Amino acid sequence: MNKNIPGIGQDAPDFEVLTSDGRTFKLSDALNSGSNVKLMFYRGHW
């Protein structure tokens, strides 16, 4: 298995993405601001 994939119960690695309205979302910034964050992963094709 890939060494970069966290296991169940481990913290997610920090990441940065563009939102649908063009803003930047960074996981660590959201967590540091006290926001609740829910990560959902979908497997499949759209």
Secondary structure as GFF3:
##gff-version 3
##sequence-region A 1 46
A	DSSP	beta_strand	16	18	.	.	.	ID=ss1
A	DSSP	beta_strand	24	26	.	.	.	ID=ss2
A	DSSP	alpha_helix	27	32	.	.	.	ID=ss3
###
